[in-house]
Amino acid sequence: MIGFLRKNFPPTVTSETVKKLGLASNNESYVINALQFLGIIDGEGKRTDRGHTVLSTHNDGDFNAAFEALVKEAYKDLFDLRGDDAWTMSKSDLIGYFRSVDKTSDVIGTRQAGVFQTLRGLTGREPGAEAKPTGTTRQATKSQKPRATKTTKAESVRASPSVVGDAADSVAGKKKKEMALTVRVEINLPAEASAETYDNIFKSIKANLLNE
């Protein structure tokens, strides 16, 4: 829903708006409640000036910062208690917090924790998210020596029985052009295959490669 509103924020957003967008089927009212809780829309569904300003922020980095401020204000009690540690709280800890403060059931506490985690993700502060490499990191990566790899003049083909036929066709075509080619065929034999499967594989190799 936030993604849609960043692209186009209508003057009024209601459950019908959410329904038309095809989001949260039969749970449209929960989406509206979340938007109202953040102060993005008011009690009548009309967009607020601040909500419009935040969601119309084009640059993702600036949007993350502005949206983070909305989340911190909406969850003021949580941040007053835990500070910036709230950004890294586990779902279990969040459930415990919401249940103790709001005296809610496990189901409701779990939903509240899930909403906070979703909003936290929109700020770019989702725990466990890997940071993009900095210029220093990229330079260090470039300076690393490449791993040594073995190279041979032989062409290695790791194939199933069907690929063996393709390799044989390629070899035959090149022979017609009087080109010398050495082919090493590696076959991964499935342990659960039957004896007939093994026989067919080796018959194919003999017929298409060894007798040419």
C-alpha positions as CSV (number, residue, x, y, z in Angstrom):
1,M,0.0,0.0,0.0
2,I,2.9,2.4,0.8
3,G,4.3,1.6,-2.6
4,F,1.1,2.6,-4.4
5,L,0.8,5.8,-2.3
6,R,4.3,6.7,-3.2
7,K,3.4,6.6,-6.9
8,N,0.0,8.3,-6.5
9,F,-1.5,9.6,-3.3
10,P,-5.2,10.4,-3.8
11,P,-6.8,13.1,-1.6
12,T,-8.9,10.4,0.2
13,V,-7.9,6.8,1.0
14,T,-10.6,4.4,2.2
15,S,-11.2,0.7,2.5
16,E,-12.7,0.9,-1.0
17,T,-9.4,2.3,-2.3
18,V,-7.5,-0.6,-0.8
19,K,-10.0,-3.0,-2.3
20,K,-9.8,-1.5,-5.8
21,L,-6.0,-1.9,-5.6
22,G,-6.5,-5.6,-4.9
23,L,-4.7,-5.5,-1.6
24,A,-5.5,-7.2,1.8
25,S,-8.7,-8.9,0.7
26,N,-11.2,-8.7,3.5
27,N,-8.6,-7.0,5.7
28,E,-8.8,-3.5,4.1
29,S,-9.8,-1.9,7.4
30,Y,-6.5,-3.0,9.0
31,V,-4.5,-1.2,6.3
32,I,-6.5,2.0,6.8
33,N,-6.0,1.7,10.6
34,A,-2.2,1.4,10.1
35,L,-2.1,4.5,7.8
36,Q,-4.1,6.4,10.4
37,F,-1.8,5.2,13.2
38,L,1.2,6.6,11.3
39,G,-0.6,9.9,10.6
40,I,-0.5,9.4,6.9
41,I,-4.3,9.9,6.7
42,D,-6.7,11.3,9.2
43,G,-9.7,9.8,10.8
44,E,-11.8,10.5,7.7
45,G,-9.3,9.0,5.3
46,K,-8.0,12.3,4.0
47,R,-4.3,12.5,3.4
48,T,-2.4,14.6,5.8
49,D,0.1,17.3,4.7
50,R,2.9,15.5,6.4
51,G,1.9,12.1,5.0
52,H,1.7,13.6,1.5
53,T,5.2,15.2,2.0
54,V,6.8,12.0,3.2
55,L,5.3,9.7,0.6
56,S,6.0,12.1,-2.3
57,T,9.7,12.0,-1.4
58,H,11.3,10.5,-4.6
59,N,14.8,9.6,-3.4
60,D,14.7,6.3,-1.5
61,G,17.3,7.3,1.0
62,D,15.4,10.5,1.9
63,F,12.2,8.6,2.0
64,N,13.6,6.0,4.4
65,A,14.7,8.8,6.8
66,A,11.4,10.6,6.6
67,F,9.4,7.4,7.0
68,E,11.6,6.5,10.0
69,A,10.5,9.7,11.7
70,L,6.9,8.8,11.2
71,V,7.4,5.3,12.7
72,K,9.3,6.7,15.7
73,E,6.5,9.2,16.5
74,A,3.8,6.5,16.1
75,Y,5.7,4.2,18.4
76,K,6.9,6.9,20.8
77,D,6.4,4.8,23.9
78,L,8.4,1.9,22.5
79,F,11.3,4.2,21.5
80,D,11.1,6.1,24.8
81,L,11.6,2.8,26.6
82,R,14.1,1.0,24.3
83,G,15.7,3.8,22.3
84,D,17.3,2.8,19.0
85,D,17.4,-0.8,20.3
86,A,13.8,-1.0,19.2
87,W,15.0,-1.3,15.6
88,T,16.7,-4.5,16.4
89,M,14.2,-6.2,18.7
90,S,13.3,-9.7,17.8
91,K,9.7,-10.6,17.0
92,S,9.4,-12.5,20.3
93,D,10.5,-9.4,22.2
94,L,8.1,-7.2,20.3
95,I,5.2,-9.5,21.0
96,G,6.1,-9.4,24.7
97,Y,6.2,-5.6,24.7
98,F,2.9,-5.1,22.9
99,R,1.1,-7.7,25.1
100,S,2.4,-6.2,28.3
101,V,1.6,-2.6,27.3
102,D,-1.8,-3.1,25.6
103,K,-2.9,-6.2,27.6
104,T,-3.6,-8.0,24.4
105,S,-3.8,-11.7,23.4
106,D,-1.0,-13.7,21.8
107,V,-2.7,-13.4,18.4
108,I,-3.1,-9.6,18.6
109,G,0.4,-9.2,20.0
110,T,1.8,-11.2,17.1
111,R,-0.1,-9.0,14.6
112,Q,1.2,-5.9,16.3
113,A,4.7,-7.1,16.2
114,G,4.3,-8.1,12.5
115,V,3.1,-4.6,11.6
116,F,6.0,-3.0,13.4
117,Q,8.5,-5.3,11.6
118,T,6.9,-4.4,8.2
119,L,7.1,-0.7,8.9
120,R,10.6,-1.1,10.2
121,G,11.6,-2.7,6.9
122,L,10.3,0.3,5.0
123,T,12.8,2.5,6.9
124,G,15.7,0.4,5.6
125,R,16.5,-0.7,9.2
126,E,15.4,-4.3,8.9
127,P,17.7,-6.4,11.1
128,G,19.9,-8.8,9.1
129,A,19.8,-6.7,5.9
130,E,23.2,-6.7,4.3
131,A,24.7,-3.3,3.8
132,K,25.7,-2.4,0.2
133,P,29.4,-2.5,-0.3
134,T,31.2,0.8,0.1
135,G,33.8,2.2,-2.2
136,T,36.6,0.8,0.1
137,T,35.0,-2.6,0.1
138,R,34.7,-2.7,-3.7
139,Q,38.3,-1.6,-4.1
140,A,39.5,-4.3,-1.7
141,T,37.5,-6.9,-3.7
142,K,39.1,-5.8,-7.0
143,S,42.6,-6.0,-5.5
144,Q,42.2,-9.6,-4.4
145,K,44.0,-12.2,-6.4
146,P,41.8,-14.4,-8.6
147,R,41.5,-18.0,-7.6
148,A,43.7,-20.3,-9.6
149,T,41.8,-22.5,-12.1
150,K,42.9,-25.5,-14.1
151,T,42.8,-25.2,-17.8
152,T,43.4,-27.9,-20.4
153,K,43.2,-28.2,-24.1
154,A,40.6,-30.9,-23.7
155,E,36.9,-29.9,-23.7
156,S,35.1,-31.1,-20.6
157,V,31.5,-32.0,-20.9
158,R,29.5,-32.8,-17.8
159,A,26.4,-34.5,-19.3
160,S,23.4,-36.6,-18.8
161,P,22.7,-39.3,-21.5
162,S,20.7,-36.8,-23.6
163,V,23.6,-34.4,-23.6
164,V,26.0,-37.1,-24.7
165,G,24.2,-37.2,-28.0
166,D,24.5,-33.5,-28.5
167,A,28.3,-33.7,-27.8
168,A,28.6,-36.5,-30.4
169,D,26.8,-34.5,-33.0
170,S,29.1,-31.6,-32.4
171,V,32.2,-33.9,-32.7
172,A,30.9,-35.4,-35.9
173,G,30.3,-32.0,-37.5
174,K,33.7,-30.8,-36.6
175,K,35.3,-34.0,-38.0
176,K,33.6,-33.3,-41.3
177,K,35.4,-30.0,-41.3
178,E,38.7,-31.8,-40.7
179,M,39.1,-30.3,-37.4
180,A,40.9,-32.2,-34.6
181,L,39.1,-32.2,-31.3
182,T,39.5,-34.2,-28.1
183,V,36.5,-34.6,-25.9
184,R,36.5,-35.8,-22.3
185,V,33.1,-36.9,-21.2
186,E,32.3,-36.9,-17.5
187,I,29.0,-38.7,-16.5
188,N,27.4,-38.4,-13.1
189,L,25.7,-41.8,-12.7
190,P,22.7,-41.6,-10.4
191,A,23.0,-44.2,-7.6
192,E,19.4,-45.1,-7.7
193,A,19.3,-45.8,-11.5
194,S,18.7,-49.3,-12.8
195,A,21.2,-51.5,-14.6
196,E,19.3,-50.8,-17.8
197,T,20.0,-47.1,-17.4
198,Y,23.7,-47.7,-17.1
199,D,23.7,-50.0,-20.1
200,N,21.9,-47.4,-22.2
201,I,24.4,-44.7,-21.2
202,F,27.5,-46.7,-22.2
203,K,25.8,-48.0,-25.4
204,S,25.2,-44.4,-26.4
205,I,28.8,-43.5,-25.7
206,K,30.1,-46.5,-27.7
207,A,27.7,-45.9,-30.6
208,N,28.2,-42.1,-30.9
209,L,31.8,-41.5,-29.8
210,L,34.0,-44.6,-29.7
211,N,33.1,-46.0,-33.2
212,E,33.3,-42.7,-35.0
